Amino acid sequence: MEKLPTFTVFQVTAGIQNLLGTVFSQVRVSGEISDLKQSGMGHCYFLLKDPSAQLSAVLWNSRRPRGLELHDGMEVVCEGKIEVYPPRGNYQLVVSSVEAKGIGQLEKEFLALKQKLAEEGLFDPQHKKPLPRKLRRVGVVTSPSGAAIHDFLQVLKRRWCGVDVCIFPSPVQGDGAAEKLAEGISFFNRHAGRLGIDCIVLTRGGGSMEDLWEFNREELVRAVYDSELPIISGVGHEIDVTLCDLAADRRALTPSEAAEIISPNVQDLAERLKNTETRLSLAIENRVRGLEAETAHLANSPVFRFPFRKFDEWTQRLDSVEEKLRIQAQNRFRILETELQAQASRLETLSPLHVLGRGYSVTQKTDGTVLRSCEDLKAGERIRTRLFSGTVESIVAECSIDGQKTG
């Protein structure tokens, strides 16, 4: 009988990990959140349960969706990959995205605000201002380092060089971006005459609903609606629709189309652009096909398929160490508190007041000198006696030691 080969625990675990990574590299799992815990770094650890089974899951802080608060008992749909956590030998779902079952939380907020603003008339066509027939200078509110302004300027440069561009720099994503974008719109409206601004372009590149969420903020939507200058909104891609798009006087499907709207419609330049795009796409496709053969043997290597696996493992270990340190610190504080109480009790025992409480007293001269012998006193001298409770002042009538008078 052939003897079976012997593997180390690490080899078996690595094999299971590679197998899971191949078969379950991307899955969607629905279930109920249970035993939700959050580490000090904001990572979430929980169980995903249904009536028949449960699955451990981890959601890194960088992947947590905006506007969606997780809690025990919440029904969710998680997308991610199944991996093994080697130190414990457990498999878990590493979540890349999570959403509430049915309509997601952000979409609910989006629809509620959309309905509210629509009822106020912010999206009505009769409020749309026409664009000037001839544009000389355009104010663009966007990130100066983003891909959107790059695409916008490139298209504008290729189509027409007769339009000047004035950029108001602003973040286009994250907390505070909506306020800064609204500030840019207000700035161009206040200084339109001095700067010669004919219209405003509000733009950024594509992204997820979370990435574009600042363009659904009520403050920014109202700033777009209240603008005296006409506004073109070129946010995201064709499938992305924000509330700023609906409130703007003109919507562009992309930042590039926003540049096309404000530039003359020159047919031959449009055809050349289309041909260049086609040739570039074909060149990229041909180049990709040539590289596929060279990279095929690397595609299945775990180090390239899962480059952040080790980082995720270290992060999870760090969370475990953090929890242990917290418990040890609490235990140490309890020990020190007990020792402090014991020391306080001993000090209380040695306190002079404790001795006075047993019936003893301390007698002093008026200058505070503690008396130890009646030889230090004379008749008629005033003394002060400290009892456990209160002080007695006396005048010496007579001093004696063993029946013999002194002083």
ABEGO torsion letter per residue (X at the ends): XBBBBBBBAAAAAAAAAAAAAAAAABBBBBEBBBGBBBBAAGBBBBBBBBAABBBBBBBBAAABBBGBBBBBGBBBBBBEBBBBBAAAGBBBBBBABBBBBEBBAAAAAAAAAAAAAAAAGAABAAABBBBBABBABBBBBBBAABAAAAAAAAAAAAABAABBBBBBBBBABEBGAAAAAAAAAAAAAAAAAAAGBABBBBBBBBEBAAAAAAAABAAAAAAAAABABBBBBBBEBAABBBAAAAABABBBABAAAAAAAABBBBAAAAAAAAAAAAAAAAAAAAAAAAAAAAAAAAAABAAAABAAAAAAAAAAAAAAAAAAAAAAAAAAAAAAAAAAAAAAAAAAAABAAAAAAAGBBBBBBAAGBBBABAAABBBGBBBBBBBABEBBBBBBABBBBGGBBBX
